[in-house]
Amino acid sequence: MIRTSLGGDAGRRARLRGRYAVVIGAVAVLAAAGAMALPNTASAATTLGASAAERGRYFGTAVAASKLSDSAYTTILNREFNQVTPENEMKIDATEPQQGQFSYGNADRIVSHARSQGMQVRGHTLAWHSQQPGWMQNMSGSALRQAMLNHVTQVATHFRGQVTWWDVVNEAFADGSSGARRDSNLQRTGNDWIEAAFRAADAADPNAQLCYNDYNTDNWNDAKTQAVYRMVQDFKQRGVPIDCVGLQSHFTGGSNYPSNYRTTLSSFAALGVDVHITELDIRNAPADAYRNVTNDCLAVARCKGITVWGIRDSDSWRSGESPLLFNGSGGKKAAYDAVLAALNSGTGPNPTTTPPGGGNPTTPPPTTTPPPAGSCTTSITPGTVWGDRYNTSVTVSGASSWTVVVAVTSPQQITTTWSGSASLASNGTVLTMRSNGSGSTFGFTTMTNGNSGARPQIRSCTAG
Ligand code: 9MR
C-alpha cells in the first residue's frame, strides 16, 4: 500500500488513538489540571511502580528469565516494578537461533510473568548489529535485508498484543564526533534499513509503540545525539512509523549524567515522539544523579517512564560498579529512597518548562503536547474494616471500557470482588479487574492475614 508521508503517519496515529492503552493515575491528572495539591506523605505511594503509575508513567527493570526462580529476586520485582524488559531473551540470537527456526520459551516466560503481575513489556530488540546468531553474522546484501525483515515480522507477530513498546532498532549510530551510522552488516544493506525495519514492525503489530533505542545519546551536545535527533526528525517528516526514542542512559563505564539531560528529553519530545529512559544504571548509584534523572523525566510530559537495567547490584551487567537501586542482598540503597521521594513529590503529565534545543539551530520551536488519548484515572475509597479484613472500592473515570490492576501487600490477599470481571494472580496479591458493563465502580475484600497496616495500590488504569 502506498502511504503519503502525512497520510501514513496520521493514519497510524489515528489507529493508535483509539487503541493504544495509556496508563495514567488519578493524582497525575488532577495535579495536571491544577485541581489538587500534591499527595502528602501520609498517602504517598511506597513502591516505585505505584508512584510512577500515579504520575502516568511506569517504573521498570530489565529481567532475566533464569532469575524468575529466585524468590528474593521476584519478591522485589513484583513489589516494585510495573514494567519489564527482557535483558537478553528477545534478542535475535535468542529468538531465531537457526534461520527460520524461532525459539520463544524464555521470552514467553518473562511475558507471562509480567502479564500475571499487570506489568507492561518492552520488547528488546528486533534489529541490532550485536547478538546476531551465527547464521546472520555471515549474511550480507539483499539476503540479509530479507532475513532481517522476516525476523522483525515473525517476532513482532508472535508478541502482538503482549508487547507495549518495541525497541525496533538498537544502537545504529557510531560513537564519537562523526554523527555517522555505525558500520555493520545491516548498515551495509543500505541506509534505509532502519526505516524498513520500522515499517515491517508496524505492519506486523500496528498497535505496538515503535522506538529507536541507543546509548551515548544523553548529552544534547554530542554528535551522536544530534544524529539520532535528525533521523527521528526526518522519519516524522516523511511519515516513517516511529513513536518513541529510548535513551539507554548507562551512566557506567565512564559515561556521566549530563547536566543538559532534560534538554535532550524535551528536544526529542518536541519532535512528536515519546521518550523512554530504557536501561538506566549509574556507577556507584549516587542518590543525586538518580534523583536528577527521575526529576528530568517527570518534567517532560512525553517521558513515559524509566527502566533500570537490573534489580540488585549483583544482577547488573556491570556489577563491579554497584550501579542499581538494590544491593546484592535486596536491600534498598540511598538511590532507591531518592528516586521514590522524587516520584512521590513529582507532578503528572505536564508540559515541560525547559525550552527544547538549547539554542541548537536544528531544533524546531517547542510544541504543545496534547494530553494522552485513551487514558483513564482511578480514585480509591476505603470501605468497611473488620478485624480480619477490609473493603475497598475503586472508581474509574475517563473511559467506559477499562482494565485496572491493583496490588495488595503480602501476606494480605484479595478474596472477593464485585462489579467487574476479575482475575487474581500471585496468590491473591494482584487483581486485574476489567469493566463488565456494571458501571465505573468496582470493589473487593482483602484479608489482612496479620498485616493490618498496608492498603491497596493501583498499578495501572488502561482504557479500551
Ligand atoms: O545486559 C546485557 C548483558 O547480559 C549481555 O551480555 C549484553 C550482550 O550484548 O547485553 C546487555 O544488555 C545491553 C542491551 O541489550 C543494549 N544496551 C547495552 C546493554 C548493556 O550492554
Residues whose N, C-alpha, C, O or C-beta is under 5 A from the ligand:
A	BS01	9MR	E87 W317
